Amino acid sequence: MSLKQKISGLIGVVTLVFLLAGCGDQPEATEAADKEEEKVVGIIGPMEVEIDILHSHMEVEETTKKGNLTFYEGNLEGQPIVLVKSGIGKVNAASAAQMLISDFEADVLINSGVAGGIHPDLGLGDIVISTKTVHHDMDETAKDFKPGQIPYMDTRYFEANQKLIQLAKKGTKDLPEYVDVFKGPIATGDQFIASEEKANWIYETFDAYVVEMEGAAVGQVAYLNEIPYVVIRSASDDAGEEAAGIQENFVEEAAKNSSHVIEEMLKGM
Ligand code: ADE
């Protein structure tokens, strides 16, 4: 066998080994790429009534208790999700949000639930998709910071993600006819607002459509972790003097509306 024949034989063997190795690797590489693209959506609802519907519609694969929180991992509308009832208020929401990111690898956060409507155009059951969120009870105005500004943080409002806002907007189809849909700022504080005067102050100061008790905490955690988020709320009351009674009668209907938007949104992800 000539040297040329030996070299060409060797090249043939090397090429074959290379091709076989390549063929074997290809499906794994594709699977890895698919996995990388599959986003895990962390969904936070403050109260039982705000997660009930999503929980009953999802396919739960694993239930994990961490401290006092229970996380449901699984699928809803073909989308991998982790659902948690955070409890009411900003610390509860922030803790749940950070656990979703750190322990359950959530890539995206959605906060769903009910709220007090403070914009004059808003009626009971109407949906508000957050464009941004702000803490209405953050107050260092005595040191010349604007209301809601966390001192030395480079933003006063936590911007929601545009793509999630668009998906949410698309998800508002098939809501009951009486429901109107708005996009706008959402104001958050550790207070159940039941005062027309306070509600007006929040509306005028922050241009907010609704007031609730978790959204900006989720927004702030998303901001700190540099991940996208959006808040979807349905008005369960008007944040006026009768808010508690009105909410009692309307909370289930409102929770149904926000859950509907979340489910529709997941279909488009
Ligand atoms: N969630 C629902 N209604 C609310 C209100 N009036 N104030 C704060 N959070 C709320």
Boltz pocket constraint, residues with backbone or C-beta under 6 A from the ligand:
constraints:
  - pocket:
      binder: B
      contacts: [[A, 114], [A, 115], [A, 116], [A, 189], [A, 191], [A, 192], [A, 193], [A, 194], [A, 211], [A, 212], [A, 213], [A, 236], [A, 237], [A, 238], [A, 239], [A, 240], [A, 243], [A, 247]]
      max_distance: 6.0
